[in-house]
Amino acid sequence: MAYEKILYEVADDVAVIRLNDPATLNAVTSQMGEELLDALWRGEREARAIVLGSVGRGFCSGANLAEGGIDVNDATRDMGGRLDAIFHPIVYQIRVSSAPVVTAVRGPAAGIGCAFAIAGDMIVAGASSTFLMAFRNIGLASDGGASYFLTRAIGRVRAMEMMLLGNKLPAATALEWGLINRVVPDDDVDAAALDLAKQLARGPSALSIIKRLAWSALDASFETALSNERVAQRDAGRTDDFAEGVAAFRNKRPAVFKGQ
């Protein structure tokens, strides 16, 4: 697929994907969504970690409501249709990708853009970044998995506040609440996210197993979590990276993992 609304490159085993429509603060159209999903699939195949960032002063202002197809005079209109076709497959792919995904948030992340941002396995934000559940401001419900991500990351009470009031959450508060991992100066967002992704890309193949365990634990009973860990440890113990890790430990040298 040729990309017009995103940028894609791979370096040092990291796939860097950037939303690229700065004139709209990277508002998501159907085209951008299709390109982003394709790039996430590519990144999983071609790299060992992924950075999802943006071009311009905003991460993503949400869905592009100027795009055609919305008839407010049609009483049977279904605003959930684009979720099935575009938005939900994107957040699902971020979650299930075997490559850890680092989101690099500079400026506003609103609506579906906020959902994309907080779907990352690790989230780096600029000091002036904001996270906004903008849906209620236009009479819609939260989507893109935001109700799931928020309630599990910051708890029901704070999630309710974000979704019901629709106020901007500053990056510093998002960090305090446990919604994101890092706050850095705005000019350092891309570099900080890339550095983090490079660390992940140099890690063992077990990182994808750890990622799967952590996400599945959000919905699992204690007994199921223990069972999942048992199976995961079996799988991790059969990798070449585990053999390398043991050899490096015994020989008192740094391990050189190959993601295998």
BADREN-385253 format. One record per residue (C-alpha): residue in three letters; y, x, z. Coordinates in Angstrom, 1 decimal, always signed. Each point is the difference from the previous one (the first is absolute). Layout:
% BADREN-385253
@type=ALA, yy=Y, xx=X, zz=Z;
...
***
This chain:
% BADREN-385253
@type=MET, yy=+0.0, xx=+0.0, zz=+0.0;
@type=ALA, yy=+3.5, xx=+1.2, zz=-0.9;
@type=TYR, yy=+2.4, xx=-0.3, zz=+3.0;
@type=GLU, yy=+3.6, xx=-1.2, zz=-0.4;
@type=LYS, yy=+0.8, xx=-1.3, zz=+3.5;
@type=ILE, yy=-1.8, xx=+2.7, zz=+2.1;
@type=LEU, yy=-0.3, xx=+3.8, zz=-0.1;
@type=TYR, yy=-3.3, xx=+1.7, zz=+0.5;
@type=GLU, yy=-1.0, xx=+3.6, zz=+0.4;
@type=VAL, yy=-2.8, xx=+2.0, zz=+1.7;
@type=ALA, yy=+0.6, xx=+3.3, zz=+1.7;
@type=ASP, yy=-1.9, xx=+1.9, zz=+2.6;
@type=ASP, yy=-2.6, xx=-2.8, zz=+0.1;
@type=VAL, yy=+2.7, xx=-2.6, zz=+0.9;
@type=ALA, yy=+0.9, xx=-2.9, zz=-2.3;
@type=VAL, yy=+3.6, xx=-0.8, zz=+0.3;
@type=ILE, yy=+1.0, xx=-3.5, zz=-1.1;
@type=ARG, yy=+3.6, xx=-1.1, zz=+0.0;
@type=LEU, yy=+1.4, xx=-3.5, zz=-0.7;
@type=ASN, yy=+2.5, xx=+0.6, zz=-2.7;
@type=ASP, yy=+2.6, xx=-2.8, zz=-0.5;
@type=PRO, yy=+2.9, xx=+1.2, zz=+2.1;
@type=ALA, yy=+2.5, xx=-2.4, zz=-1.5;
@type=THR, yy=-1.8, xx=-2.9, zz=+1.8;
@type=LEU, yy=-1.0, xx=+2.1, zz=+3.1;
@type=ASN, yy=-3.5, xx=+0.0, zz=-1.5;
@type=ALA, yy=-0.4, xx=-3.7, zz=+0.1;
@type=VAL, yy=-3.6, xx=-0.7, zz=-1.1;
@type=THR, yy=-0.6, xx=-1.7, zz=-3.3;
@type=SER, yy=-3.4, xx=-0.9, zz=-1.4;
@type=GLN, yy=+0.2, xx=+3.1, zz=-2.2;
@type=MET, yy=+0.8, xx=+2.3, zz=+2.9;
@type=GLY, yy=-2.8, xx=-1.6, zz=+2.1;
@type=GLU, yy=-2.6, xx=+0.5, zz=-2.8;
@type=GLU, yy=+1.1, xx=+3.7, zz=-0.5;
@type=LEU, yy=-0.1, xx=+0.6, zz=+3.8;
@type=LEU, yy=-3.5, xx=-1.4, zz=+0.3;
@type=ASP, yy=-1.2, xx=+2.2, zz=-2.9;
@type=ALA, yy=+1.7, xx=+3.1, zz=+1.5;
@type=LEU, yy=-1.7, xx=-0.7, zz=+3.4;
@type=TRP, yy=-3.4, xx=-0.2, zz=-1.7;
@type=ARG, yy=+0.8, xx=+3.3, zz=-1.9;
@type=GLY, yy=+1.1, xx=+1.7, zz=+3.2;
@type=GLU, yy=-3.2, xx=-0.8, zz=+1.7;
@type=ARG, yy=-2.0, xx=+1.6, zz=-2.9;
@type=GLU, yy=+2.3, xx=+3.0, zz=-0.7;
@type=ALA, yy=+1.2, xx=+1.1, zz=+3.5;
@type=ARG, yy=-1.0, xx=+0.3, zz=+3.6;
@type=ALA, yy=+3.1, xx=-1.6, zz=+1.4;
@type=ILE, yy=+2.8, xx=-2.3, zz=-1.3;
@type=VAL, yy=+3.7, xx=-0.3, zz=+0.7;
@type=LEU, yy=+1.7, xx=-3.3, zz=-0.9;
@type=GLY, yy=+3.8, xx=+0.5, zz=-0.1;
@type=SER, yy=+2.9, xx=-1.1, zz=-2.2;
@type=VAL, yy=+2.9, xx=+1.1, zz=-2.1;
@type=GLY, yy=+3.5, xx=-0.7, zz=+1.1;
@type=ARG, yy=+1.5, xx=-1.1, zz=+3.3;
@type=GLY, yy=-2.5, xx=-2.8, zz=+0.8;
@type=PHE, yy=-3.7, xx=-0.1, zz=+0.4;
@type=CYS, yy=-0.5, xx=-3.5, zz=-1.2;
@type=SER, yy=+2.2, xx=-3.1, zz=+0.3;
@type=GLY, yy=-2.9, xx=-2.4, zz=-0.4;
@type=ALA, yy=-1.2, xx=-2.2, zz=-2.9;
@type=ASN, yy=+2.3, xx=-0.3, zz=-2.9;
@type=LEU, yy=+1.0, xx=-3.6, zz=+0.1;
@type=ALA, yy=+2.0, xx=+0.3, zz=-3.2;
@type=GLU, yy=-3.2, xx=+0.3, zz=-1.9;
@type=GLY, yy=-0.9, xx=-3.1, zz=-1.9;
@type=GLY, yy=-2.6, xx=-2.5, zz=+0.9;
@type=ILE, yy=+1.5, xx=-1.7, zz=+3.1;
@type=ASP, yy=+0.8, xx=-3.7, zz=-0.6;
@type=VAL, yy=+1.6, xx=-1.3, zz=+3.2;
@type=ASN, yy=+0.0, xx=-3.5, zz=-1.5;
@type=ASP, yy=-3.8, xx=+0.0, zz=-0.3;
@type=ALA, yy=-1.4, xx=-1.7, zz=+3.2;
@type=THR, yy=-3.5, xx=+1.5, zz=-0.7;
@type=ARG, yy=+1.2, xx=+3.6, zz=-0.4;
@type=ASP, yy=-2.2, xx=+2.6, zz=+1.7;
@type=MET, yy=+1.8, xx=+3.0, zz=+1.3;
@type=GLY, yy=-3.3, xx=+1.4, zz=+1.1;
@type=GLY, yy=-1.2, xx=+0.7, zz=-3.5;
@type=ARG, yy=+1.5, xx=+3.4, zz=-0.3;
@type=LEU, yy=-1.6, xx=+1.0, zz=+3.3;
@type=ASP, yy=-3.5, xx=-0.4, zz=-1.5;
@type=ALA, yy=+1.0, xx=+1.7, zz=-3.3;
@type=ILE, yy=+2.2, xx=+2.9, zz=+1.1;
@type=PHE, yy=+1.1, xx=+0.5, zz=+3.6;
@type=HIS, yy=-3.1, xx=-0.5, zz=+2.0;
@type=PRO, yy=-2.2, xx=+2.3, zz=-2.2;
@type=ILE, yy=+2.6, xx=+2.7, zz=+0.6;
@type=VAL, yy=-0.1, xx=-0.1, zz=+3.8;
@type=TYR, yy=-3.8, xx=-0.4, zz=-0.1;
@type=GLN, yy=-0.3, xx=+3.1, zz=-2.1;
@type=ILE, yy=+2.3, xx=+2.0, zz=+2.4;
@type=ARG, yy=-2.3, xx=-1.1, zz=+2.8;
@type=VAL, yy=-3.3, xx=+0.8, zz=-1.6;
@type=SER, yy=+0.9, xx=+3.1, zz=-2.0;
@type=SER, yy=-2.2, xx=+2.9, zz=+1.0;
@type=ALA, yy=+3.2, xx=+2.2, zz=-0.3;
@type=PRO, yy=+2.3, xx=-0.3, zz=+3.1;
@type=VAL, yy=+3.3, xx=-1.6, zz=-1.1;
@type=VAL, yy=+3.3, xx=+1.2, zz=+1.5;
@type=THR, yy=+3.0, xx=-2.3, zz=-0.7;
@type=ALA, yy=+3.4, xx=+1.7, zz=-0.2;
@type=VAL, yy=+2.7, xx=-2.6, zz=+0.9;
@type=ARG, yy=+3.6, xx=+0.8, zz=-0.8;
@type=GLY, yy=+2.6, xx=-2.7, zz=+0.3;
@type=PRO, yy=-1.0, xx=-3.7, zz=+0.2;
@type=ALA, yy=-3.6, xx=-1.3, zz=-0.1;
@type=ALA, yy=+0.3, xx=-3.7, zz=-0.3;
@type=GLY, yy=-2.4, xx=-2.9, zz=-0.6;
@type=ILE, yy=-3.0, xx=+1.2, zz=-2.0;
@type=GLY, yy=+1.5, xx=+3.5, zz=+0.1;
@type=CYS, yy=-0.2, xx=-0.1, zz=+3.8;
@type=ALA, yy=-3.7, xx=-1.0, zz=-0.4;
@type=PHE, yy=-0.7, xx=+2.9, zz=-2.4;
@type=ALA, yy=+1.7, xx=+2.4, zz=+2.4;
@type=ILE, yy=-1.9, xx=-1.0, zz=+3.2;
@type=ALA, yy=-3.3, xx=-0.2, zz=-1.9;
@type=GLY, yy=-0.1, xx=+3.8, zz=-0.1;
@type=ASP, yy=-2.4, xx=+2.0, zz=+2.1;
@type=MET, yy=+2.9, xx=+2.1, zz=+1.1;
@type=ILE, yy=+3.6, xx=-1.0, zz=-0.3;
@type=VAL, yy=+3.0, xx=+2.3, zz=-0.3;
@type=ALA, yy=+3.5, xx=-1.5, zz=+0.1;
@type=GLY, yy=+3.5, xx=+1.2, zz=-0.4;
@type=ALA, yy=+2.4, xx=-0.3, zz=+2.9;
@type=SER, yy=+2.1, xx=-2.7, zz=-1.8;
@type=SER, yy=-3.1, xx=-2.0, zz=-1.2;
@type=THR, yy=-0.5, xx=-3.6, zz=+0.9;
@type=PHE, yy=-3.0, xx=-2.3, zz=+0.0;
@type=LEU, yy=+0.8, xx=-3.6, zz=-0.8;
@type=MET, yy=-2.3, xx=-3.1, zz=-0.1;
@type=ALA, yy=+2.4, xx=-1.7, zz=-2.4;
@type=PHE, yy=-2.3, xx=-2.9, zz=-0.9;
@type=ARG, yy=+1.4, xx=-2.5, zz=+2.4;
@type=ASN, yy=+3.5, xx=+0.7, zz=-1.4;
@type=ILE, yy=-1.0, xx=-1.7, zz=-3.3;
@type=GLY, yy=-2.3, xx=-2.6, zz=+1.5;
@type=LEU, yy=-3.3, xx=+1.7, zz=-0.5;
@type=ALA, yy=-2.8, xx=+1.3, zz=+2.2;
@type=SER, yy=-0.9, xx=+3.6, zz=+0.7;
@type=ASP, yy=-2.5, xx=+1.4, zz=-2.5;
@type=GLY, yy=-1.4, xx=+3.3, zz=-1.3;
@type=GLY, yy=-2.1, xx=+0.3, zz=+3.2;
@type=ALA, yy=+3.1, xx=+0.3, zz=+2.1;
@type=SER, yy=-1.2, xx=-2.6, zz=+2.6;
@type=TYR, yy=-3.2, xx=+2.1, zz=+0.4;
@type=PHE, yy=+1.7, xx=+3.4, zz=+0.1;
@type=LEU, yy=+2.8, xx=-1.0, zz=+2.3;
@type=THR, yy=-2.0, xx=-1.9, zz=+2.7;
@type=ARG, yy=-2.5, xx=+2.9, zz=+0.3;
@type=ALA, yy=+2.5, xx=+2.8, zz=-0.1;
@type=ILE, yy=+2.8, xx=-1.4, zz=+2.3;
@type=GLY, yy=-1.6, xx=-3.1, zz=+1.6;
@type=ARG, yy=+0.4, xx=-3.7, zz=-0.5;
@type=VAL, yy=+3.4, xx=-0.4, zz=+1.9;
@type=ARG, yy=+1.8, xx=+2.7, zz=-2.0;
@type=ALA, yy=-1.6, xx=-1.0, zz=-3.2;
@type=MET, yy=+1.2, xx=-3.6, zz=+0.6;
@type=GLU, yy=+3.5, xx=+1.3, zz=+0.5;
@type=MET, yy=+0.0, xx=+1.9, zz=-3.3;
@type=MET, yy=-1.5, xx=-2.8, zz=-2.0;
@type=LEU, yy=+1.8, xx=-3.0, zz=+1.6;
@type=LEU, yy=+3.5, xx=+1.5, zz=+0.3;
@type=GLY, yy=+0.0, xx=+2.2, zz=-3.1;
@type=ASN, yy=+2.2, xx=+2.7, zz=+1.5;
@type=LYS, yy=+0.0, xx=+3.6, zz=-1.2;
@type=LEU, yy=-2.0, xx=+2.3, zz=+2.2;
@type=PRO, yy=+1.5, xx=+3.5, zz=+0.1;
@type=ALA, yy=-2.3, xx=+3.0, zz=-0.5;
@type=ALA, yy=+0.6, xx=+1.2, zz=+3.6;
@type=THR, yy=-1.2, xx=-3.3, zz=+1.4;
@type=ALA, yy=-2.9, xx=-0.2, zz=-2.4;
@type=LEU, yy=-1.1, xx=+3.4, zz=+1.4;
@type=GLU, yy=+0.5, xx=-1.1, zz=+3.6;
@type=TRP, yy=-2.1, xx=-3.1, zz=-0.6;
@type=GLY, yy=-2.8, xx=+2.0, zz=-1.7;
@type=LEU, yy=+0.4, xx=-1.4, zz=-3.5;
@type=ILE, yy=+0.5, xx=+3.3, zz=-1.6;
@type=ASN, yy=-1.0, xx=+3.7, zz=+0.6;
@type=ARG, yy=+3.1, xx=+2.1, zz=-0.7;
@type=VAL, yy=+3.8, xx=-0.3, zz=-0.3;
@type=VAL, yy=+1.7, xx=+2.9, zz=-1.9;
@type=PRO, yy=+3.4, xx=+0.5, zz=-1.5;
@type=ASP, yy=+0.5, xx=-2.1, zz=-3.2;
@type=ASP, yy=+0.1, xx=+3.1, zz=-2.2;
@type=ASP, yy=-3.3, xx=+1.2, zz=+1.4;
@type=VAL, yy=-2.1, xx=-3.1, zz=-0.5;
@type=ASP, yy=-1.8, xx=+1.1, zz=-3.2;
@type=ALA, yy=-0.6, xx=+3.5, zz=+1.2;
@type=ALA, yy=-1.4, xx=-1.1, zz=+3.4;
@type=ALA, yy=-2.3, xx=-2.6, zz=-1.6;
@type=LEU, yy=-1.2, xx=+2.5, zz=-2.5;
@type=ASP, yy=-0.7, xx=+2.6, zz=+2.7;
@type=LEU, yy=-1.9, xx=-2.5, zz=+2.0;
@type=ALA, yy=-2.1, xx=-1.0, zz=-3.1;
@type=LYS, yy=-0.7, xx=+3.6, zz=-0.7;
@type=GLN, yy=-1.4, xx=+0.4, zz=+3.5;
@type=LEU, yy=-2.2, xx=-3.0, zz=-0.6;
@type=ALA, yy=-1.1, xx=+1.3, zz=-3.5;
@type=ARG, yy=-1.2, xx=+3.2, zz=+1.6;
@type=GLY, yy=-2.1, xx=-1.9, zz=+2.5;
@type=PRO, yy=-3.7, xx=-0.8, zz=-0.2;
@type=SER, yy=-1.6, xx=-2.9, zz=-1.8;
@type=ALA, yy=-0.5, xx=-1.6, zz=+3.4;
@type=LEU, yy=+3.7, xx=-1.0, zz=-0.1;
@type=SER, yy=-0.9, xx=-2.9, zz=-2.3;
@type=ILE, yy=-2.7, xx=-1.0, zz=+2.5;
@type=ILE, yy=+2.4, xx=+0.2, zz=+2.9;
@type=LYS, yy=+2.5, xx=-2.1, zz=-2.0;
@type=ARG, yy=-2.7, xx=-2.7, zz=-0.6;
@type=LEU, yy=-1.0, xx=+0.0, zz=+3.7;
@type=ALA, yy=+3.5, xx=-0.4, zz=+1.2;
@type=TRP, yy=+0.8, xx=-3.0, zz=-2.3;
@type=SER, yy=-3.3, xx=-1.7, zz=+0.7;
@type=ALA, yy=+0.5, xx=+0.4, zz=+3.7;
@type=LEU, yy=+3.0, xx=-2.3, zz=-0.1;
@type=ASP, yy=-2.3, xx=-2.9, zz=-0.6;
@type=ALA, yy=-3.2, xx=+1.2, zz=+1.7;
@type=SER, yy=-1.6, xx=-0.7, zz=+3.4;
@type=PHE, yy=-0.7, xx=+3.1, zz=+2.2;
@type=GLU, yy=-3.6, xx=-0.2, zz=-0.9;
@type=THR, yy=+0.7, xx=-0.1, zz=-3.7;
@type=ALA, yy=+2.4, xx=+2.9, zz=+0.3;
@type=LEU, yy=-2.7, xx=+2.1, zz=+1.7;
@type=SER, yy=-2.5, xx=-1.0, zz=-2.7;
@type=ASN, yy=+2.6, xx=+1.0, zz=-2.7;
@type=GLU, yy=+0.5, xx=+3.3, zz=+1.7;
@type=ARG, yy=-3.7, xx=+0.7, zz=+0.0;
@type=VAL, yy=-0.3, xx=-0.6, zz=-3.7;
@type=ALA, yy=+3.2, xx=+1.9, zz=-0.8;
@type=GLN, yy=-1.1, xx=+3.0, zz=+2.0;
@type=ARG, yy=-3.3, xx=+0.1, zz=-2.0;
@type=ASP, yy=+1.9, xx=-0.1, zz=-3.3;
@type=ALA, yy=+2.5, xx=+2.7, zz=+1.1;
@type=GLY, yy=-2.7, xx=+2.2, zz=+1.3;
@type=ARG, yy=-1.6, xx=+0.1, zz=-3.4;
@type=THR, yy=+3.1, xx=+1.4, zz=-1.8;
@type=ASP, yy=+0.6, xx=+3.5, zz=-1.2;
@type=ASP, yy=+3.2, xx=+0.0, zz=+1.9;
@type=PHE, yy=-1.9, xx=-0.4, zz=+3.3;
@type=ALA, yy=-2.2, xx=+2.9, zz=-0.9;
@type=GLU, yy=+3.1, xx=+2.0, zz=-0.7;
@type=GLY, yy=+1.6, xx=-1.1, zz=+3.2;
@type=VAL, yy=-2.9, xx=+1.2, zz=+2.1;
@type=ALA, yy=-0.2, xx=+3.3, zz=-1.9;
@type=ALA, yy=+3.7, xx=+0.6, zz=+0.5;
@type=PHE, yy=-0.3, xx=-0.8, zz=+3.7;
@type=ARG, yy=-2.9, xx=+2.4, zz=+0.5;
@type=ASN, yy=+1.7, xx=+2.8, zz=-1.9;
@type=LYS, yy=+3.3, xx=-0.6, zz=+1.7;
@type=ARG, yy=+2.0, xx=-0.6, zz=-3.2;
@type=PRO, yy=+2.0, xx=-2.9, zz=-1.5;
@type=ALA, yy=-2.1, xx=-2.6, zz=-1.8;
@type=VAL, yy=+0.6, xx=-0.4, zz=-3.7;
@type=PHE, yy=-0.7, xx=-3.6, zz=-0.8;
@type=LYS, yy=-0.6, xx=-1.2, zz=-3.6;
@type=GLY, yy=-0.2, xx=-3.7, zz=+0.6;
@type=GLN, yy=-3.7, xx=-0.1, zz=-0.7;
***
